[in-house]
Amino acid sequence: MSLINHLALHVTDLDRSEKFYDPVCTFLGYHKHARNGACLLYRKSHGIGDLILLRVRKAGQGKTYDCEAPGFSHLAWNADSREQVDDLYRLLKKHRATILDAPCEMNYSRGYYAVWFQDPDGMKLELAHTPHQSPDSKAESQQTHKASGRKTGKKT
């Protein structure tokens, strides 16, 4: 029930954003589902989680993205492996995307490995491999329970 259904982002130039998001979304398992005037829809090939790009209306023209302002900070996708993070990094470099941080480990959780980059409007994006952050991960579960003082295992 808690899956994100879609995310809509306002962009200043839909054509420029399309050139950026086409290869990135294809890499991430999306396909271009529709483009209607001021709207571009990328749909997941499997599962739920559409990405919608909307051209900024007049009221938003001249405004720029600020990841430190209230609202949207950044968008992070999950990678299945460190290799996927590295592969996207190479794709981003090939398309001359702005790289904020090359792939590296961070101390957010054990094994956290990510690349950070910007879209043409400067929105901060990330692809992260987080092997010990998944609720399905025994190691993370045991570490969390140990830190909270609870014992792991089934209730009897």
Helices and strands as residue ranges (DSSP letters): E 6-11, H 14-27, E 30-36, E 39-44, E 50-55, G 58-60, E 74-78, H 82-94, E 98-105, E 113-118, E 124-129, H 138-148
